[in-house]
Amino acid sequence: MRVAIVGSGRLGSRLGRLLAAAGHDVFFSDSDLALAEAAAEAAAGAAVRVSAGSGDGRARSGPPAEAAAFGDVLVLAVGWEAFPTVVAELGGALAGKIVIDPSNPIGERDGTAVMVAVPCGLTSPQYQQHVLGAGVRVVRTFNTKYPNELLDLGIAGQRGGARADMPYWGDDDEAKKAVVPLIEDAGFTAIDAGGLSEAR
């Protein structure tokens, strides 16, 4: 599958590495192109391989707009508060796309992580769906593990070890079905946790 990673920081770089190792074509992007390039190089050179697969996915890098055009599925691996800005910059390129939202409502104040109140009593992915618009198919997943933990657990699962559970939420059943193989290929056991309203 063609997977675009928008945001090649701690989470995006590690998730993309797992998916590239599983044989998916991964396009890393970031407002800082050097980050995207470094993530693509790390993914291309990773020793991680899926025991039952070829592990021959390609990793490339470029600006977010090119990534959005490339991907069958987009991972918006950006901070919760940056989400609306990134969506506005990508504009109509997201229409009809499956978007994986791994964000949590956490911001930073004076160097300290703080919880952010989600407006209107919505869950975090319900609000992100509102920001993205009705034409975008949101699936929330990959948000329950710290980045280093995600990589370590994913590698273990890909190499035949015990697989950690990875819940996913969404209101679009077809989008959820499309994302399940990515969760499994990343080395996890996909657990359907329900709709976006249940992702609290």
TORFI-786667 format. One line per 5 residues: number of its first residue (from 1); their letters; for each residue x, y negated, z negated of N, C-alpha, C. Coordinates in nm, 3 decimals. Layout:
NUM> A> X/Y/Z/X/Y/Z/X/Y/Z; ...
***
This chain:
1> MRVAI> 0.084/0.119/0.000/0.000/0.000/0.000/0.089/-0.125/0.000; 0.039/-0.232/0.058/0.111/-0.359/0.058/0.067/-0.440/-0.064; 0.161/-0.462/-0.155/0.131/-0.529/-0.282/0.209/-0.660/-0.290; 0.138/-0.767/-0.316/0.202/-0.897/-0.335/0.208/-0.930/-0.483; 0.324/-0.968/-0.529/0.343/-1.011/-0.667/0.361/-1.162/-0.666
6> VGSGR> 0.266/-1.234/-0.721/0.277/-1.379/-0.732/0.315/-1.410/-0.875; 0.440/-1.448/-0.893/0.497/-1.466/-1.027/0.596/-1.354/-1.054; 0.726/-1.380/-1.032/0.827/-1.275/-1.040/0.909/-1.286/-1.168; 0.842/-1.321/-1.276/0.909/-1.332/-1.405/0.915/-1.197/-1.475; 0.901/-1.200/-1.607/0.922/-1.079/-1.687/0.828/-0.965/-1.649
11> LGSRL> 0.699/-0.995/-1.635/0.603/-0.890/-1.603/0.603/-0.855/-1.454; 0.594/-0.956/-1.369/0.584/-0.931/-1.225/0.702/-0.855/-1.170; 0.822/-0.889/-1.216/0.942/-0.823/-1.164/0.945/-0.675/-1.202; 0.903/-0.645/-1.324/0.906/-0.507/-1.371/0.796/-0.422/-1.307; 0.677/-0.477/-1.299/0.568/-0.403/-1.235/0.600/-0.379/-1.087
16> GRLLA> 0.650/-0.481/-1.019/0.686/-0.465/-0.879/0.793/-0.360/-0.858; 0.887/-0.353/-0.950/0.993/-0.251/-0.941/0.932/-0.111/-0.949; 0.839/-0.091/-1.041/0.773/0.040/-1.053/0.697/0.076/-0.926; 0.627/-0.021/-0.870/0.546/0.006/-0.751/0.634/0.030/-0.628; 0.744/-0.043/-0.616/0.836/-0.020/-0.504/0.899/0.118/-0.515
21> AAGHD> 0.934/0.159/-0.638/0.993/0.291/-0.658/0.895/0.402/-0.621; 0.766/0.372/-0.634/0.663/0.471/-0.601/0.632/0.475/-0.451; 0.695/0.389/-0.373/0.678/0.393/-0.229/0.592/0.284/-0.170; 0.546/0.191/-0.251/0.465/0.080/-0.199/0.554/-0.031/-0.145; 0.503/-0.103/-0.047/0.574/-0.220/0.005/0.538/-0.339/-0.083
26> VFFSD> 0.636/-0.396/-0.148/0.613/-0.501/-0.247/0.677/-0.632/-0.202; 0.597/-0.737/-0.202/0.643/-0.871/-0.166/0.645/-0.954/-0.294; 0.766/-0.988/-0.340/0.782/-1.069/-0.460/0.779/-1.216/-0.422; 0.706/-1.296/-0.499/0.704/-1.440/-0.474/0.701/-1.515/-0.606; 0.740/-1.641/-0.598/0.743/-1.725/-0.717/0.767/-1.869/-0.672
31> SDLAL> 0.727/-1.965/-0.756/0.759/-2.104/-0.724/0.910/-2.125/-0.724; 0.980/-2.042/-0.801/1.126/-2.040/-0.802/1.169/-1.922/-0.714; 1.206/-1.951/-0.589/1.238/-1.844/-0.495/1.356/-1.758/-0.539; 1.446/-1.815/-0.620/1.559/-1.737/-0.669/1.511/-1.622/-0.758; 1.406/-1.647/-0.836/1.349/-1.540/-0.919/1.292/-1.429/-0.833
36> AEAAA> 1.220/-1.467/-0.727/1.161/-1.368/-0.638/1.269/-1.286/-0.568; 1.374/-1.352/-0.524/1.484/-1.282/-0.456/1.551/-1.183/-0.551; 1.575/-1.226/-0.675/1.639/-1.138/-0.773/1.551/-1.017/-0.802; 1.419/-1.039/-0.812/1.326/-0.929/-0.840/1.325/-0.830/-0.724; 1.327/-0.880/-0.601/1.328/-0.791/-0.484/1.457/-0.710/-0.478
41> EAAAG> 1.569/-0.774/-0.508/1.696/-0.703/-0.507/1.700/-0.593/-0.612; 1.648/-0.624/-0.732/1.646/-0.525/-0.840/1.555/-0.408/-0.803; 1.441/-0.438/-0.740/1.349/-0.331/-0.701/1.409/-0.245/-0.591; 1.476/-0.307/-0.495/1.535/-0.232/-0.384/1.648/-0.143/-0.431; 1.719/-0.187/-0.533/1.835/-0.111/-0.580/1.806/-0.022/-0.700
46> AAVRV> 1.680/-0.017/-0.743/1.646/0.060/-0.863/1.668/0.208/-0.840; 1.714/0.275/-0.944/1.736/0.419/-0.935/1.609/0.497/-0.966; 1.502/0.425/-1.006/1.377/0.492/-1.041/1.318/0.557/-0.917; 1.277/0.683/-0.927/1.212/0.750/-0.817/1.096/0.833/-0.870; 0.992/0.844/-0.793/0.879/0.927/-0.831/0.913/1.071/-0.794
51> SAGSG> 0.897/1.161/-0.889/0.941/1.298/-0.867/0.871/1.364/-0.747; 0.742/1.329/-0.725/0.668/1.393/-0.616/0.659/1.306/-0.492; 0.723/1.191/-0.494/0.711/1.099/-0.381/0.846/1.065/-0.321; 0.842/0.985/-0.217/0.966/0.952/-0.147/1.040/0.837/-0.211; 0.967/0.750/-0.281/1.033/0.636/-0.342/1.095/0.543/-0.240
56> DGRAR> 1.038/0.535/-0.121/1.102/0.459/-0.014/1.029/0.328/0.016; 0.957/0.276/-0.082/0.890/0.148/-0.060/0.990/0.037/-0.037; 0.950/-0.065/0.037/1.037/-0.177/0.067/1.005/-0.293/-0.026; 1.106/-0.368/-0.063/1.089/-0.486/-0.145/1.141/-0.606/-0.067; 1.065/-0.713/-0.066/1.106/-0.836/0.002/1.063/-0.953/-0.083
61> SGPPA> 1.102/-1.073/-0.043/1.067/-1.191/-0.122/1.037/-1.309/-0.030; 0.966/-1.406/-0.085/0.931/-1.525/-0.010/0.836/-1.611/-0.092; 0.783/-1.716/-0.032/0.693/-1.806/-0.105/0.556/-1.742/-0.130; 0.484/-1.791/-0.231/0.353/-1.733/-0.266/0.254/-1.727/-0.150; 0.250/-1.828/-0.064/0.154/-1.827/0.046/0.179/-1.709/0.140
66> EAAAF> 0.305/-1.678/0.167/0.337/-1.563/0.252/0.301/-1.432/0.183; 0.322/-1.427/0.051/0.287/-1.308/-0.025/0.137/-1.282/-0.019; 0.058/-1.389/-0.034/-0.087/-1.374/-0.032/-0.136/-1.323/0.102; -0.074/-1.367/0.210/-0.111/-1.320/0.343/-0.069/-1.174/0.364; 0.039/-1.133/0.301/0.095/-0.999/0.318/0.015/-0.892/0.245
71> GDVLV> -0.027/-0.921/0.123/-0.076/-0.816/0.034/-0.216/-0.767/0.061; -0.234/-0.634/0.055/-0.368/-0.576/0.047/-0.424/-0.601/-0.093; -0.334/-0.597/-0.191/-0.366/-0.625/-0.331/-0.266/-0.728/-0.380; -0.315/-0.827/-0.455/-0.227/-0.929/-0.513/-0.227/-0.916/-0.664; -0.109/-0.925/-0.723/-0.096/-0.931/-0.867/-0.060/-1.075/-0.903
76> LAVGW> -0.151/-1.143/-0.974/-0.123/-1.280/-1.017/-0.058/-1.275/-1.155; 0.073/-1.252/-1.155/0.149/-1.235/-1.278/0.202/-1.369/-1.327; 0.109/-1.460/-1.353/0.145/-1.594/-1.400/0.080/-1.617/-1.535; 0.129/-1.717/-1.608/0.073/-1.749/-1.738/-0.074/-1.787/-1.728; -0.148/-1.762/-1.834/-0.292/-1.784/-1.833/-0.326/-1.929/-1.799
81> EAFPT> -0.252/-2.022/-1.855/-0.282/-2.163/-1.831/-0.237/-2.210/-1.693; -0.144/-2.138/-1.631/-0.099/-2.173/-1.496/-0.190/-2.115/-1.388; -0.276/-2.024/-1.427/-0.360/-1.951/-1.332/-0.439/-2.045/-1.240; -0.512/-2.145/-1.292/-0.590/-2.233/-1.203/-0.504/-2.308/-1.102; -0.385/-2.350/-1.143/-0.296/-2.423/-1.053/-0.249/-2.334/-0.939
86> VVAEL> -0.211/-2.212/-0.971/-0.165/-2.119/-0.869/-0.277/-2.085/-0.773; -0.397/-2.063/-0.826/-0.513/-2.031/-0.741/-0.541/-2.148/-0.646; -0.534/-2.271/-0.697/-0.559/-2.388/-0.613/-0.454/-2.398/-0.502; -0.330/-2.365/-0.533/-0.224/-2.372/-0.433/-0.242/-2.266/-0.323; -0.294/-2.150/-0.361/-0.312/-2.043/-0.263/-0.440/-2.061/-0.182
91> GGALA> -0.536/-2.134/-0.238/-0.657/-2.170/-0.164/-0.730/-2.050/-0.107; -0.772/-2.063/0.018/-0.853/-1.961/0.083/-0.780/-1.832/0.114; -0.649/-1.826/0.091/-0.573/-1.704/0.120/-0.617/-1.588/0.033; -0.686/-1.617/-0.078/-0.729/-1.511/-0.170/-0.868/-1.458/-0.137; -0.939/-1.522/-0.047/-1.076/-1.482/-0.016/-1.083/-1.337/0.028
96> GKIVI> -1.170/-1.261/-0.036/-1.190/-1.121/-0.002/-1.084/-1.026/-0.054; -0.979/-1.078/-0.116/-0.869/-0.995/-0.163/-0.901/-0.929/-0.297; -0.835/-0.817/-0.322/-0.834/-0.758/-0.455/-0.722/-0.824/-0.532; -0.755/-0.883/-0.646/-0.656/-0.952/-0.729/-0.647/-0.883/-0.864; -0.529/-0.835/-0.897/-0.504/-0.779/-1.030/-0.465/-0.894/-1.122
101> DPSNP> -0.538/-0.904/-1.233/-0.514/-1.008/-1.334/-0.455/-0.943/-1.459; -0.323/-0.956/-1.480/-0.263/-0.902/-1.601/-0.247/-1.006/-1.712; -0.312/-1.121/-1.697/-0.291/-1.230/-1.792/-0.371/-1.210/-1.919; -0.322/-1.269/-2.027/-0.394/-1.278/-2.153/-0.403/-1.426/-2.190; -0.506/-1.465/-2.264/-0.523/-1.607/-2.298/-0.423/-1.653/-2.405
106> IGERD> -0.298/-1.663/-2.363/-0.189/-1.704/-2.451/-0.115/-1.818/-2.385; -0.093/-1.924/-2.458/-0.016/-2.037/-2.409/0.106/-2.059/-2.495; 0.176/-2.169/-2.470/0.295/-2.199/-2.548/0.287/-2.342/-2.598; 0.310/-2.361/-2.726/0.312/-2.493/-2.787/0.440/-2.508/-2.868; 0.527/-2.599/-2.826/0.655/-2.621/-2.894/0.735/-2.493/-2.910
111> GTAVM> 0.735/-2.412/-2.805/0.814/-2.291/-2.807/0.750/-2.174/-2.878; 0.627/-2.191/-2.924/0.558/-2.085/-2.997/0.437/-2.037/-2.918; 0.418/-1.906/-2.908/0.303/-1.850/-2.838/0.177/-1.872/-2.923; 0.072/-1.919/-2.859/-0.055/-1.944/-2.929/-0.170/-1.888/-2.845; -0.274/-1.843/-2.912/-0.394/-1.798/-2.843/-0.467/-1.920/-2.789
116> VAVPC> -0.523/-1.905/-2.669/-0.598/-2.012/-2.604/-0.746/-1.975/-2.606; -0.830/-2.069/-2.641/-0.974/-2.043/-2.642/-1.025/-2.032/-2.499; -1.096/-1.923/-2.470/-1.155/-1.904/-2.338/-1.288/-1.978/-2.334; -1.310/-2.064/-2.235/-1.433/-2.145/-2.229/-1.561/-2.063/-2.216; -1.668/-2.119/-2.263/-1.806/-2.071/-2.238/-1.834/-1.933/-2.292
121> GLTSP> -1.756/-1.886/-2.388/-1.780/-1.754/-2.444/-1.749/-1.639/-2.352; -1.678/-1.665/-2.243/-1.643/-1.560/-2.147/-1.524/-1.479/-2.195; -1.507/-1.360/-2.140/-1.381/-1.289/-2.159/-1.276/-1.354/-2.069; -1.151/-1.325/-2.096/-1.043/-1.383/-2.015/-1.060/-1.353/-1.866; -1.082/-1.226/-1.825/-1.095/-1.201/-1.681/-1.225/-1.255/-1.621
126> QYQQH> -1.330/-1.269/-1.702/-1.451/-1.333/-1.651/-1.421/-1.478/-1.615; -1.342/-1.544/-1.699/-1.306/-1.683/-1.670/-1.215/-1.689/-1.547; -1.121/-1.595/-1.536/-1.034/-1.595/-1.419/-1.114/-1.567/-1.292; -1.217/-1.483/-1.303/-1.304/-1.460/-1.188/-1.374/-1.590/-1.147; -1.416/-1.668/-1.247/-1.479/-1.798/-1.220/-1.380/-1.890/-1.149
131> VLGAG> -1.256/-1.892/-1.193/-1.153/-1.976/-1.132/-1.126/-1.931/-0.988; -1.120/-1.802/-0.967/-1.090/-1.747/-0.835/-1.206/-1.763/-0.736; -1.328/-1.756/-0.786/-1.445/-1.766/-0.699/-1.505/-1.630/-0.670; -1.630/-1.631/-0.630/-1.707/-1.507/-0.613/-1.652/-1.418/-0.503; -1.579/-1.473/-0.407/-1.530/-1.393/-0.295/-1.405/-1.314/-0.325
136> VRVVR> -1.350/-1.328/-0.445/-1.227/-1.258/-0.483/-1.264/-1.143/-0.577; -1.201/-1.028/-0.558/-1.237/-0.905/-0.630/-1.136/-0.880/-0.742; -1.174/-0.914/-0.864/-1.081/-0.912/-0.977/-1.083/-0.777/-1.049; -0.964/-0.727/-1.075/-0.946/-0.612/-1.162/-0.843/-0.651/-1.266; -0.878/-0.637/-1.392/-0.783/-0.670/-1.497/-0.714/-0.542/-1.544
141> TFNTK> -0.582/-0.543/-1.541/-0.503/-0.431/-1.592/-0.356/-0.475/-1.605; -0.273/-0.387/-1.658/-0.131/-0.413/-1.684/-0.112/-0.527/-1.785; -0.213/-0.552/-1.868/-0.204/-0.661/-1.965/-0.186/-0.610/-2.108; -0.177/-0.479/-2.127/-0.176/-0.425/-2.263/-0.037/-0.381/-2.310; 0.064/-0.405/-2.229/0.201/-0.367/-2.265/0.293/-0.488/-2.248
146> YPNEL> 0.392/-0.499/-2.337/0.495/-0.600/-2.317/0.578/-0.560/-2.194; 0.638/-0.658/-2.125/0.708/-0.627/-2.000/0.813/-0.516/-2.009; 0.901/-0.521/-2.109/1.003/-0.416/-2.121/0.940/-0.281/-2.150; 0.836/-0.282/-2.233/0.763/-0.160/-2.265/0.696/-0.104/-2.139; 0.639/-0.192/-2.059/0.575/-0.151/-1.935/0.674/-0.077/-1.846
151> LDLGI> 0.792/-0.133/-1.829/0.893/-0.070/-1.744/0.938/0.064/-1.801; 0.969/0.068/-1.930/1.017/0.191/-1.990/0.913/0.302/-1.983; 0.789/0.268/-2.018/0.682/0.368/-2.014/0.653/0.413/-1.871; 0.656/0.317/-1.778/0.632/0.352/-1.639/0.738/0.445/-1.583; 0.865/0.416/-1.613/0.974/0.503/-1.567/0.956/0.644/-1.624
156> AGQRG> 0.923/0.652/-1.753/0.904/0.783/-1.815/0.792/0.859/-1.745; 0.681/0.791/-1.717/0.570/0.857/-1.650/0.604/0.898/-1.508; 0.677/0.814/-1.437/0.716/0.847/-1.300/0.811/0.966/-1.295; 0.889/0.982/-1.400/0.987/1.091/-1.402/0.931/1.220/-1.461; 0.801/1.224/-1.483/0.739/1.348/-1.530/0.720/1.356/-1.679
161> GARAD> 0.753/1.249/-1.751/0.733/1.249/-1.895/0.588/1.220/-1.932; 0.564/1.204/-2.061/0.429/1.172/-2.108/0.386/1.038/-2.051; 0.261/1.029/-2.009/0.209/0.907/-1.948/0.128/0.829/-2.050; 0.158/0.701/-2.063/0.080/0.614/-2.150/-0.049/0.577/-2.079; -0.153/0.551/-2.159/-0.281/0.506/-2.103/-0.270/0.361/-2.055
166> MPYWG> -0.337/0.330/-1.945/-0.345/0.193/-1.896/-0.492/0.164/-1.863; -0.561/0.088/-1.949/-0.701/0.056/-1.920/-0.714/-0.045/-1.807; -0.828/-0.040/-1.741/-0.857/-0.138/-1.638/-1.005/-0.174/-1.644; -1.036/-0.299/-1.606/-1.171/-0.352/-1.612/-1.203/-0.419/-1.479; -1.328/-0.412/-1.438/-1.369/-0.481/-1.316/-1.518/-0.465/-1.293
171> DDDEA> -1.574/-0.556/-1.216/-1.716/-0.551/-1.180/-1.738/-0.499/-1.038; -1.630/-0.481/-0.963/-1.637/-0.433/-0.825/-1.582/-0.290/-0.823; -1.672/-0.193/-0.808/-1.631/-0.052/-0.817/-1.529/-0.014/-0.711; -1.545/-0.066/-0.589/-1.451/-0.032/-0.482/-1.312/-0.090/-0.510; -1.309/-0.211/-0.566/-1.180/-0.270/-0.602/-1.113/-0.189/-0.712
176> KKAVV> -1.191/-0.145/-0.809/-1.135/-0.063/-0.916/-1.077/0.067/-0.860; -1.149/0.130/-0.768/-1.099/0.254/-0.708/-0.968/0.230/-0.633; -0.954/0.115/-0.571/-0.833/0.084/-0.497/-0.713/0.062/-0.590; -0.740/0.013/-0.710/-0.632/-0.018/-0.804/-0.586/0.104/-0.883; -0.675/0.202/-0.901/-0.639/0.321/-0.979/-0.511/0.388/-0.928
181> PLIED> -0.493/0.410/-0.796/-0.369/0.472/-0.751/-0.244/0.390/-0.785; -0.257/0.259/-0.788/-0.142/0.177/-0.826/-0.105/0.199/-0.972; -0.207/0.208/-1.058/-0.180/0.235/-1.199/-0.112/0.370/-1.215; -0.167/0.471/-1.146/-0.110/0.606/-1.156/0.031/0.610/-1.097; 0.052/0.545/-0.983/0.184/0.544/-0.920/0.287/0.470/-1.005
186> AGFTA> 0.242/0.373/-1.084/0.334/0.300/-1.172/0.375/0.383/-1.293; 0.314/0.502/-1.309/0.356/0.593/-1.415/0.261/0.602/-1.533; 0.137/0.555/-1.516/0.041/0.552/-1.627/-0.082/0.635/-1.595; -0.161/0.661/-1.698/-0.291/0.724/-1.683/-0.396/0.615/-1.683; -0.469/0.601/-1.572/-0.569/0.495/-1.558/-0.695/0.530/-1.638
191> IDAGG> -0.740/0.435/-1.720/-0.856/0.453/-1.805/-0.958/0.345/-1.771; -1.074/0.385/-1.718/-1.180/0.289/-1.684/-1.242/0.238/-1.814; -1.221/0.112/-1.843/-1.269/0.052/-1.967/-1.396/-0.030/-1.947; -1.453/-0.029/-1.823/-1.579/-0.096/-1.801/-1.567/-0.222/-1.718; -1.666/-0.309/-1.734/-1.672/-0.433/-1.657/-1.592/-0.544/-1.721
196> LSEAR> -1.585/-0.657/-1.652/-1.507/-0.771/-1.702/-1.560/-0.823/-1.834; -1.690/-0.809/-1.857/-1.748/-0.857/-1.984/-1.701/-0.775/-2.103; -1.647/-0.657/-2.078/-1.602/-0.570/-2.186/-1.453/-0.584/-2.214; -1.385/-0.670/-2.140/-1.239/-0.684/-2.153/-1.205/-0.787/-2.260; -1.238/-0.758/-2.383/-1.208/-0.849/-2.494/-1.089/-0.799/-2.573
***
